[in-house]
Amino acid sequence: MDRVSSRSKRRGWNGGWLEMAVEEDDGKGGKRRTTVARDSGDSGRGTGTPPGAPISPLLSNLYMRRFVLGWKQRGHEARLKARIVVYADDFVILCRGTATRAMEEMRKIMTALKLTVNEKKTRIARVPEESIDFLGYTIGRCYSKRNGRTCIGARPSVKRVKAICAEISEMTQKGTYRKPEVALVGEINRKLRGWGNYFCLGAVSRAYRVVDNHARHRLRQWLNAKHRSRGVQPVRHPAAYLHEKLGLYRLESSTKKHPWAKA
């Protein structure tokens, strides 16, 4: 099973938080408060705990703790040999051959707790034939370029790789040309280090290579535009210059301390 988003229908102090209006961008530089996501049941636009609100992880943990306790007290963990891994309102149920029954029992508990299962993000996946995305990682079959062997492992998801590349592109937009080179590189380095510190488990080398290549490409474009050298023959700025002279952080160099990373 992949993920479940929950929404409480209870009243009271917690119900008030879950049913409050959400502040959104009105597209004209201003803000508006709306309950359209709540009223329409659109899970992609805010159903569940208020996204980004300080109360969101607290409410998620309170309700998911009740779910996990109910799962154990009803004997599902022992009888189905199904363990739950939870983070906020996202979870996976790990089991062997009992996935359909586990899905049924999960829905019963969620109904008892008056929580709504996000059907778009809930499914049964048979690993390693299939893979699942959880907390930014894709979990499934991994291949080793060195020996061709396969194993069940984790790697940064394509979505998260695209997200970090988009952030780097945003950091090197036209409006940043006035920044000193050292300042921009410092900002990019903090972003890369933070991302790499989280995505440091499993087979990360390929993802690191993609992100490093994108960072170098964007920094080259930024340098050429800043110094007006973009044109028929823009300055190439070799990788050695970017990393050694300007100090651009290189994710691939960090895999030396991760013996499992090169799959």
C-alpha positions in Angstrom: 0.0 0.0 0.0 1.2 3.4 -0.8 -0.1 6.4 1.1 -3.3 7.6 2.9 -4.3 11.2 3.6 -6.9 11.6 6.3 -9.5 14.2 7.1 -11.4 14.4 10.4 -15.1 15.0 10.4 -15.2 15.5 14.1 -16.3 18.8 15.8 -14.5 20.5 18.6 -11.1 22.2 18.9 -9.5 19.8 16.5 -12.5 19.9 14.1 -12.2 23.7 14.0 -8.6 23.5 12.9 -9.5 21.0 10.1 -12.5 23.0 8.9 -10.9 26.5 8.9 -10.5 28.6 5.8 -7.2 28.3 3.9 -5.3 31.4 2.7 -4.4 31.2 -1.0 -2.8 33.4 -3.6 -5.5 35.2 -5.6 -3.2 35.4 -8.7 -3.1 39.2 -8.5 -0.4 39.6 -5.8 -2.9 39.5 -3.0 -4.4 36.8 -0.7 -7.8 35.3 -0.2 -9.3 33.0 2.4 -11.4 30.2 1.0 -13.0 26.9 2.0 -13.4 25.6 -1.6 -11.1 22.6 -1.0 -13.0 21.6 2.1 -16.4 22.1 0.5 -15.6 20.3 -2.7 -13.6 17.5 -1.1 -10.7 18.2 -3.4 -7.9 16.2 -1.8 -5.3 17.9 -4.0 -6.1 21.4 -2.7 -6.2 21.0 1.0 -8.4 18.2 2.3 -7.0 17.1 5.6 -4.9 19.0 8.1 -4.0 22.6 7.0 -0.9 22.3 4.8 2.1 24.2 6.2 0.4 25.1 9.4 2.3 24.5 12.7 -0.7 22.5 14.0 -0.7 20.2 10.9 2.0 17.6 12.1 0.6 17.6 15.6 -3.0 16.8 14.4 -1.6 14.2 12.0 0.4 12.5 14.7 -2.5 12.4 17.1 -4.8 10.7 14.7 -2.3 8.4 13.2 -1.2 7.3 16.7 -4.7 6.2 17.3 -4.7 4.3 14.0 -1.5 2.5 14.8 -2.6 1.6 18.4 -5.9 0.3 17.0 -4.1 -1.8 14.4 -2.0 -3.4 17.1 -4.8 -3.8 19.7 -7.0 -5.5 17.2 -4.3 -8.0 16.5 -3.8 -7.1 12.8 0.0 -6.7 13.2 0.5 -10.2 14.6 -2.3 -12.0 12.7 -1.5 -10.5 9.2 2.2 -10.0 10.0 1.7 -6.5 8.7 3.8 -3.6 10.1 2.9 0.0 9.7 5.5 2.7 8.9 4.1 6.2 9.6 5.2 9.8 9.0 2.6 12.4 9.8 -0.5 11.3 7.7 1.5 9.2 5.2 2.1 5.5 5.9 2.8 2.2 4.3 1.8 -1.2 5.5 4.4 -3.9 5.0 3.2 -7.5 4.7 3.6 -10.7 2.7 0.6 -12.2 0.9 -2.0 -10.4 3.1 -2.2 -7.0 1.4 -5.9 -7.3 0.4 -7.0 -8.2 4.0 -4.7 -5.5 5.4 -6.4 -3.0 3.1 -9.8 -4.0 4.3 -8.9 -3.8 8.0 -7.2 -0.4 7.5 -10.4 1.0 6.0 -12.5 -0.3 8.9 -10.3 1.4 11.4 -10.2 4.6 9.4 -14.0 4.6 9.3 -14.2 4.1 13.0 -11.9 7.1 13.5 -14.0 9.1 11.1 -11.1 9.7 8.8 -11.3 9.8 5.0 -8.9 7.7 3.0 -7.3 9.4 0.0 -8.3 7.0 -2.8 -5.9 8.6 -5.3 -2.9 7.8 -3.2 -3.9 4.4 -1.8 -3.0 1.2 -3.6 -1.5 -2.2 -3.2 2.0 -2.6 -4.7 3.9 -5.8 -5.0 7.6 -5.1 -4.6 9.9 -5.6 -6.5 7.7 -6.0 -9.5 6.3 -2.6 -8.7 7.7 0.3 -6.7 6.2 2.8 -4.3 7.1 6.4 -3.4 7.4 7.3 0.2 8.9 10.4 1.9 10.6 11.4 -1.3 12.2 8.0 -2.0 11.2 5.4 -4.6 11.4 1.9 -3.0 11.6 -1.0 -5.4 14.1 -2.9 -7.6 17.5 -1.3 -8.0 20.2 -2.2 -10.5 24.0 -2.1 -10.1 26.0 -0.8 -13.0 29.1 -2.5 -11.7 27.9 -6.1 -11.6 24.4 -6.0 -13.1 22.8 -7.4 -10.0 19.4 -6.4 -8.7 18.2 -5.8 -5.2 15.3 -4.2 -3.4 16.4 -0.7 -2.3 15.6 3.0 -2.2 16.6 5.9 -4.4 15.5 9.5 -4.6 12.2 9.8 -6.5 12.1 11.4 -9.9 9.7 13.9 -8.5 12.1 15.1 -5.9 15.0 15.2 -8.4 12.9 17.4 -10.7 11.9 19.6 -7.7 15.5 20.4 -6.6 16.5 21.1 -10.3 13.5 23.5 -10.5 14.6 25.3 -7.3 18.2 25.7 -8.7 16.7 27.1 -11.9 14.7 29.6 -9.9 17.8 30.6 -7.9 19.6 31.5 -11.2 16.9 33.5 -12.9 17.5 36.9 -14.5 16.7 38.8 -11.4 19.7 37.4 -9.6 22.4 38.7 -12.0 23.3 41.5 -9.6 24.4 39.1 -6.9 28.1 38.5 -6.4 29.2 35.1 -7.6 30.3 34.0 -4.2 26.9 34.8 -2.8 25.0 32.9 -5.4 27.3 29.8 -5.2 26.9 29.9 -1.4 23.1 29.8 -1.7 23.2 27.0 -4.2 25.6 25.0 -2.0 23.3 25.3 1.0 20.5 24.0 -1.1 22.5 21.1 -2.5 24.0 20.1 0.9 20.5 20.2 2.5 19.0 18.0 -0.2 22.0 15.7 -0.2 21.9 15.3 3.6 18.3 14.0 3.3 18.7 12.0 0.2 21.8 10.1 1.4 20.3 6.6 1.6 20.2 3.9 -1.0 21.3 4.2 -4.6 21.8 7.9 -4.9 24.6 8.2 -7.5 22.4 8.6 -10.6 20.2 11.2 -8.9 23.3 13.1 -7.7 24.7 13.1 -11.2 21.5 14.6 -12.7 21.4 17.3 -10.0 25.1 18.1 -10.4 24.9 18.4 -14.1 21.9 20.7 -13.8 23.6 22.9 -11.2 26.7 23.3 -13.5 24.5 24.0 -16.5 22.5 26.7 -14.7 25.6 28.3 -13.2 27.3 28.5 -16.6 24.2 30.2 -18.0 24.1 32.6 -15.1 27.8 33.5 -15.4 27.5 34.1 -19.2 24.4 36.3 -18.8 25.9 38.2 -15.8 29.1 39.0 -17.7 27.3 39.5 -21.1 29.3 36.7 -22.7 26.3 34.7 -23.9 26.1 34.8 -27.7 27.7 33.1 -30.7 30.6 31.8 -28.6 29.7 31.8 -24.9 32.4 31.1 -22.3 32.3 27.4 -21.5 33.4 27.6 -17.8 34.8 24.0 -17.3 33.7 22.0 -14.3 37.1 22.4 -12.7 36.5 26.2 -12.7 33.0 25.9 -11.2 34.0 23.5 -8.4 37.6 24.4 -7.6 37.6 28.2 -8.3 34.0 29.2 -7.4 33.5 26.4 -4.9 30.3 24.9 -6.3 29.4 21.9 -4.1 29.5 18.6 -5.8 27.0 15.9 -4.7 28.8 13.1 -6.4 31.9 13.6 -4.3 29.9 12.9 -1.2 29.2 9.3 -2.3 32.6 8.3 -1.1 31.3 8.1 2.4 28.2 6.1 1.3 29.4 2.6 0.3 25.8 1.7 -0.7 25.3 4.7 -2.9 26.8 3.6 -6.2 24.2 1.1 -7.3 
